[in-house]
Amino acid sequence: MKILVIVTHPDIESSVWNKAWVDELKKHNEITIHELYKEYPDENIDVHREQQLVLAHDRIIFQYPLYWYSAPPLLKKWFEVVLLYNWAYGPEGTKTAGKEIGVAFSYGAPKDAYQPTGSNRFTLEEILVPVQALANYISALYLPHFAYNTLDLTRLAQSSKDYVQHITTVKPLVALTEGTNAKKVH
């Protein structure tokens, strides 16, 4: 399985968690690391190049720090300009069908803040619903997310190893049936 990790951190060199994850990923030749902010500091995305990267890989992981309950702006732009009508969706949009899509992110609040009764009022799974909906819309398979709380630095080294293990072995949450309908995998 060919894995593409699209890292979207606007200042990866100052990052603790995302940088550590990237450093660990670099030890694995079977994983392609693609850093959007390094590749496109002017935010002018080469759509054809990005589409070719997607086509060349079976599993795409979007790695980023959680920004206002979402992905950083450049990744949102990437979704808009790369996953085009009649390429990723629409009557002729079959290029992403069957690809596996997942998310790996760091967040900086106590885990109990991400509960219906917590300060954020939503679970991490609920915050990721837009990415799950995106995967469904482009006929991709959605993978369980990988997330780490950046408040616990004692887990940094282990989280990097856990991350690689997760993205290389995790199974999709749903399997596609005909069209973009999905059924739960048991």
C-alpha positions in Angstrom: 0.0 0.0 0.0 1.4 3.4 -1.0 0.8 6.0 1.7 0.8 9.8 1.2 0.9 12.1 4.2 -0.1 15.6 3.4 1.3 17.7 6.2 -0.3 21.1 6.6 1.4 23.1 9.4 2.2 26.7 8.7 5.3 26.7 10.9 6.5 23.1 11.1 10.0 24.1 12.3 8.5 25.6 15.4 6.2 22.7 16.0 6.9 20.1 18.6 4.3 17.4 17.8 3.8 17.7 14.1 7.6 18.0 13.5 8.3 15.0 15.7 5.7 13.0 13.7 7.3 14.1 10.4 10.8 13.2 11.6 9.5 9.7 12.5 7.7 9.4 9.1 11.0 10.2 7.3 12.4 6.9 8.7 9.9 4.9 6.6 10.6 4.8 2.9 7.2 3.4 2.1 5.6 6.7 3.2 5.6 9.8 1.0 5.7 13.1 3.0 4.3 16.1 1.3 4.4 19.4 3.2 2.0 21.9 1.8 3.2 25.1 3.4 6.8 24.3 2.4 5.7 23.3 -1.1 3.4 26.3 -1.6 4.6 29.2 0.6 2.7 31.5 -1.8 -0.4 29.2 -1.5 -0.5 28.8 -5.3 -1.2 25.1 -5.5 -0.2 23.1 -8.5 -3.4 21.2 -9.0 -2.1 18.8 -11.7 0.9 17.9 -9.5 -1.4 17.4 -6.4 -3.8 15.2 -8.4 -0.9 13.1 -9.7 0.3 12.5 -6.1 -3.2 11.4 -5.1 -3.4 9.1 -8.0 -0.1 7.5 -7.2 -1.1 6.6 -3.6 -3.7 4.3 -2.1 -4.0 5.9 1.3 -3.9 9.7 2.0 -3.4 11.0 5.5 -4.0 14.7 6.2 -1.8 15.7 9.1 -2.2 19.1 10.9 -2.7 20.9 14.2 -6.4 21.5 14.9 -7.2 25.1 14.0 -10.4 26.5 15.4 -12.0 23.1 15.2 -10.9 22.5 11.6 -7.9 22.2 9.3 -5.5 25.0 8.5 -6.5 27.3 5.6 -4.1 25.9 3.1 -5.6 22.4 3.5 -9.1 23.7 3.0 -7.9 25.5 -0.2 -6.3 22.2 -1.2 -9.6 20.4 -0.9 -11.3 23.1 -3.0 -8.8 23.3 -5.8 -7.6 19.6 -6.1 -10.8 17.6 -5.5 -12.5 18.9 -8.6 -15.8 18.1 -10.2 -15.5 15.3 -12.8 -12.2 14.4 -11.2 -13.0 13.5 -7.6 -16.8 13.6 -7.8 -19.5 14.2 -10.4 -20.6 11.9 -13.3 -17.0 11.3 -14.4 -15.3 11.9 -11.0 -13.8 8.5 -10.2 -10.2 9.3 -9.5 -10.5 9.1 -5.7 -13.0 6.2 -5.6 -11.7 3.5 -3.3 -8.8 5.6 -2.0 -8.4 5.6 1.8 -8.5 9.0 3.6 -7.6 9.7 7.2 -6.7 12.5 9.5 -3.9 12.8 12.1 -3.9 15.9 14.2 -2.6 17.4 17.4 -4.8 19.4 19.7 -4.0 21.6 22.7 -6.8 21.1 25.2 -7.5 18.5 27.8 -9.2 15.4 26.3 -12.2 15.9 28.5 -12.8 19.3 26.9 -13.9 17.3 23.8 -17.0 15.8 25.3 -20.7 16.9 25.1 -20.3 18.2 28.7 -16.8 19.6 28.1 -15.8 23.2 27.3 -15.7 22.5 23.6 -19.1 20.7 23.7 -18.2 18.3 20.8 -16.2 15.1 20.6 -13.2 14.9 18.3 -15.2 12.5 16.1 -17.9 15.1 15.7 -15.3 17.8 14.8 -14.0 15.5 12.0 -17.5 14.9 10.5 -16.7 17.3 7.6 -13.6 15.2 6.6 -15.7 12.0 6.8 -18.4 13.7 4.7 -15.7 14.7 2.2 -14.4 11.1 2.0 -17.9 9.8 1.4 -18.6 12.5 -1.3 -15.5 11.6 -3.3 -16.2 7.8 -2.9 -13.2 7.3 -0.7 -13.0 5.1 2.4 -12.7 6.9 5.7 -10.1 5.8 8.3 -10.3 6.2 12.0 -8.4 9.4 13.0 -5.1 9.6 15.0 -5.0 12.4 17.5 -2.7 13.4 20.4 -3.1 16.0 23.1 -0.1 18.3 23.0 -0.4 19.1 26.7 1.3 15.8 27.6 5.0 16.0 26.4 5.9 12.8 28.1 4.1 10.9 25.3 5.8 12.7 22.4 8.3 9.9 21.4 5.7 7.2 21.8 3.1 9.1 19.9 5.5 9.3 16.9 5.8 5.5 16.8 2.1 5.0 17.5 1.4 7.4 14.6 3.4 5.3 12.0 1.8 2.1 13.4 -1.6 3.6 13.0 -1.4 4.9 9.5 0.2 1.7 8.2 -2.3 -0.7 9.8 -5.6 1.1 10.4 -8.6 -0.3 8.6 -11.4 1.9 7.1 -14.5 2.6 9.2 -16.8 2.0 6.3 -16.7 0.0 3.0 -18.1 1.4 -0.2 -21.0 -0.5 -1.7 -22.3 0.7 -5.1 -21.9 4.4 -5.8 -21.1 6.6 -2.8 -23.3 4.6 -0.4 -21.4 3.0 2.4 -21.9 0.3 5.0 -20.2 -0.1 8.4 -17.3 -2.6 8.5 -17.6 -5.0 11.4 
